[in-house]
Amino acid sequence: MTLTSISRGFPEAEFVARTARAQTSMAHVGLDGILLMTEAEVQYFTGFQTLFWQSPTRPWFVYIPASGKPIAIIPEIGASLMQRSWLDDIRTWAAPAPDDDGISLLTDLLLSQSVVGVMKGHETQLRMPLGDWERLMAALPALEFKDATGLVQGLRMVKSEAEIEKIEHICAIGSETFAQVPQFARAGVPLDDVFREFRREALAQGADGAPYLVGASSQGGYADVISPPDTTPLTHGDVLMLDTGLVWDGYHCDFDRNWAIGKAHDAAKQAYDVLWRATQAGIEAARPGNTCRDLFDVMSRIIATLDDSGGDIGRLGHGLGLQLTEQPSHAAFDTTQLTENMVLTLEPSLSYGDGLMMVHEENIVVTQQGGRLLSTRAAVELPVI
């Protein structure tokens, strides 16, 4: 398989368009600006990409004003990298500074504002010390902070063609990595060795990293889907599952694959068949006008032919992009309407046998004709290694 070569980064026009859409929405809801503090949102509006987010020592802030370019308020250590972005106004301080980690700079910036949006809702976090947030609030008693979660997440749900190209690229890398699994996963090989080999293969195929890899292997199936590996060797009759979120240029894939080791038990084959058909129903229903609840319902109806318990996973897929999991959720509670160019995972799961479960996952983009696969579709029948 030959992977298409694509360019890293985005042209400035991409960020101009994202910011303009945000500012149009801000005007509609009466916001003077939006204060962003988390990695995906900062990267989305600026292109600023660094592993330094893994350190909790320093906060990072970007402000989207009512007009003009975003403004960065960041530690001095990030100034050189941020200067390579499309931003002009970059304000820095020598960090860490526990007594004033950018709070004075933020206060000065926001003094002239009346209503500012921050992300308060589901799947968000305050990435600054609570004490610093309270200090900022005390310094700006007349400033009203409104929830901008829906606005920002709504923008990020619908991907540009350039974003889709990057996600499709990392999905192709993931698909080719999964295709190599039978070369190193066989009876007698410890599960943790399979994980290590998978990561090596993903990097060899061109992934920037494999930050998320979980899975399991046990007789006839597995009991959970979030475990780290142990040293237990694969054995004849196991079902092996690997679920990965590889990353390239900041964008993720997120899908899994199942294999039987040596032979496939009838119950596992039946579970696999039901999930494959449930996924197919989700692919066909992933068209504009339908909702996330509709996707949940069409997949659930097929799952119920084998497992009528309803399960307790909570959802059967989610959004995908700069984060491994993004809004929306394919769940009974989510009535988000599907829009062309949303990138989604379809992730039906079911319970069977004596405490066993199985999960099947694909990555798609919503089109007028239904979901277009970004991952290479899994085999129709449970593969046997």
N, C-alpha and C positions, 0 to 999 in steps of 0.2 A: 504494500500500500504506500503510495507516494503522498505525503502531506503537502498541501499548498503552502507556499511561502507568503506570509503577509507581514505588513509593517507594524512595528511597535508604536505605541502612542497614538495621538489623534491630531489632526490639523486644528488650528485655533478656531476655525469655524464651528467645530463640534462643540467646544466649550461656550462659544458665543451663543449658539442656539439653545443649549441647555439653560444658560443663565437668563436668556430672554424669555424662555417659557416660564421659568420660575418667577421672574419679575412681572409678567402678565398675570399670573395666578395671584401673586402678592397684592397687586393692585385691586383685584376683584374682592379679596377678603380684608383689605385695609391694613396691610402690614407695611411698616417702614423698612423692614429688613428681616433677614433670617440669620440667626447665629447657629453655626454648625460646629460640632466638637468631635465627631466620630469619623473613623477612617474612611468608610465607604463614601460618605457624603462629601468629605473634603476632597477625596480623589475624584469623585464624579464631577465636581465643579471646577477643579483646578488641574487635574492630572498628576498631582503630587503623590508619588508612590515610593514608600520606604518601609523596610522591616522594623524601623525604629518605633513603630506603633506597639510593638511587643513589649517595650519597656513602659512601665506605669509611672515612671519618674516625671515625665514632662507632659503637660497638656498642649493641645494644638487647637487653634480657633480660626475659622474663616467666616467672614460676614458678607452676606449677599445684600447689597443696598437696593433701594428702590430703582435705581438706574446706575449704569456704569458697571465696571468690572468688580468682582469680589475683592475683598480686602483680607489679607492674611495677618494674623496676630500670632506669631509663633516663636519658639525658642531660637536663639541665634544659631544653634547648631544646624538648623534646617534651612537657613537663609540661602545658602548657595544652591541647594536643590530647588527650592521654591522659585528662585530667580530664573530657572530654566523653564518655568511654566509661563502661561500667558498673562499672569498678574503683574501689575506695576507697583501697587501699594502693598509693601511688605514691612510690617512693623515687628521688631524683635526685642527680646530681653535676654539677659544672661541667665540661663536656667540650668539646674533647678534653683529656685529662689522661694523657699517655703513661705516667707513672709509676704511675698508679692509675685506670684507666678503668673504674670500677665494681667492681673486684675486691674492695675492702674491704667494700662493701655486699653483694656476693654471698657473701663469706665469712661475714659476720655472719648472713645469712639461712640459710645451709646448715649452720652449725655444729651445730645441734640435730637434723639429719637423719642417717639411717643409709644408706638406699639411694635414689638419685635417678636418674631416667631422663633420658637425652639421646639425640638422634637421631644414630646412627652409621652407618646403612646406606645402601643405594643411593638416589641422588637427594637426598642430604642434604649439608650442609657445616657446618663449624665457623666461624661468622661472628664470630670474635674472633681477635686475634693468637694464634698458637700459644704465644708466650712468656707471654701473659696466662693462657692455659689451664694451662700448666705451673705458673705462680705460684699459681693457684687450687688445683690438685691438691696442691701442696706445703703449702698452708695448711690443707688438709683431708685429712690422711693416713688418717683412719679412715673417710672417706666412700667408699662404693662407687657407681660410676657404671655403670648397666646400659643396654643398648640399648632405647630406646622407639620405634624406627622403625616397627615393625609396628603398634604400638598407635595412634600418632598418624596414620599414613597410613591405617590401617584405618577410623578415625573419619571422616577427610576424604573417603574414597572414596564414601561413601554420602551423598547430598545431601538436605537438607531441601527441602520444597516451596518455601520462600522462596528458597533458593539456585537451585533449578531455574528459578524464575520469572525471576531475574536473568540466568541463562545463556540462557534462551530469548529474552529481550529483546535481548541483544547478538547472538545468532544472527540474529534478525530484521533488525537493523541491518546485519549483514554480508551477509545475503541480498539486501537491497534495494540495498546498495552494489554487489554483483556484478551485479545486474540492470542497473545503469547503465553498466557497462563498455563495451558496444557504442557508447555515445554518444561516447566519447573514445579508444577504442583502435581504430585502423584503419591500413591500410598507409600508411607514410610517417611515422608518429608515433614519435619516439624512445622506447625502452623506459623510460628514466628519467622522461620526461614522463608516461607511463602510470602509473607508481608514484606520482608527485606528485599526479596528478589523482585516483587512487584514495583516497589519504589525505584529500584535500580533501572528496571525496564522503562518505567514512565519517564525518568530523566533521560535515558538513552533515546527515547522517542521524541524528546524535545520539550517536555514539560519544564516549567521553571521550578516547580516544587510539587510535592505530594503531601500537603499539610493535613489532609483528612483521609485516613484509610482505616476502616473497621471491617469486621467480619466474624465468621465462626465456621466451625466444621464439627459435625457429630453424626452419629448413626441415624440415617433416615431423615435428618433435618437439624434445625438449630433452634435454640430457645430465646435468643436475643440478637439484636442487630447493631449493638453499639460497643461491643467488647474490644479491648486490645487483645493481641494474640498471646498465647502461652506456648509451651514447648511440646504440647501433645502432638504426636505425629498423625498425619492423615491416614485413615484406614479404609479398607474395602467396605463399601456400603455407606460411607459418609456423604452428606451433602455439604459442599463448600460454598460459602457466599463471601464475596468481597464487594465492598461499597466504597467508592473513592470520590474525593473532590480534589482533582488536580487543578493547577492554576497556570495560566500563561498570560503575561502582561496584565496581571491583576484580575483577570476574568476566570471563572470556574466552570468546570463540568461537575456533574453530580449524578452518577448512576451506578448500578450494581450489576453483578452477574452471579448466576448459580451454576454449579456443576455437581454431578454425582461422581464419586470416586469408585471406579471398578464396575459398579452396577447401580442402577436406579431402582429404588423401591417403588411399588405401585402408588402408594400414598403420596410420595414426593412428586412423581410424574403427574398425578392428578392435580395437586396443588399448583404446580408450575403451569399446567395447561390453563387452569382457571385464571391465574394471574396474567398470563400472556393475553388471553382474550379480554380480560378487564382493561388491560393497558391499551389494547387495540380499540376498544370502545371509547376510551378517553381520548386517544389520538383523533378519532373520527369526530368527536364532539367538540374538539378544541378549535372553535371558530367564533368570530366576532358575534356578539349578541347573546351567546350562552354565558352562564356564570360559573364561578368556581364551584358553587353548590351543584350545578348541573353536572360538572365533571365528577364530583364526588358521588352523585346519585347513579350515574350510568355505570361507574366502576363498581359501586357497592352492590348493585343489582346482580351482577355476574358473580361477585365474591360470595353473595348469599346462597348461591347454588351449592356451595361446599361448606361455607362457614356463615351461619345465620346469627352469630353472636353479636355482630356489629363491630367486634374488636374494640380495643381501647387505645389504639395509636393516636387517634384524634384527628388526623388528616391523611389524605392520600396523595400528597404532593404539594408543591410550593413554587414560588418564583426563584429565579436563578440569575446570577450575573456577577457583579463585583463581590457579592457575598455568596457563600455556599448555599445558604437559605435566605430568601428574601420574601417579602409580601408579593402576591397574596397566598392564601392557603386553600387547598381543595378540601373543604370541610363543610359540614352542614350549616355552620354559622356564617360562612363567608359568601356574600352575595355580590362580590366584585364582578363586574361585567368584563368579559374577555374582550380584548382589543387586539387588532392586528399588530404583530411584532412584539407581543409579550413573549418572553422566554420562560418556559415552565418545566418542572419535572412532573412526571406522572409516576406515582409510587404506591400502587395498591399492595396490600398485605393481607394475609389471612392466617388463621390458626387451624391446625389439623393434628390428628393423632393424639399422643399423650404429651401435651404441653409443648408441641412443636409449632413453629411458624415459618413463613416464607415471605420474602419481599421481592418485588420486581420493579425496576425503575428505568425510565428512559427520559431523555431530554428532547424537548420539542420547541418550535416557535409557532405561534398562532398565525394562521393564514385564513383567507376567505374559504379555502378548500378543506380546512381542518388542520390538524397539527402536522407540521413538517418536521421529520426526524432530524435532529442534530447528532445524536449518538447513532451508531450503527445498530440496527434492530437486533435484539437477541434471537437466538435460534428458536424455532417454533416448539421444539421438544427439548426437555431437559438434557443438556449435553453430558456425555459420559467420558471421563478421562481414564 
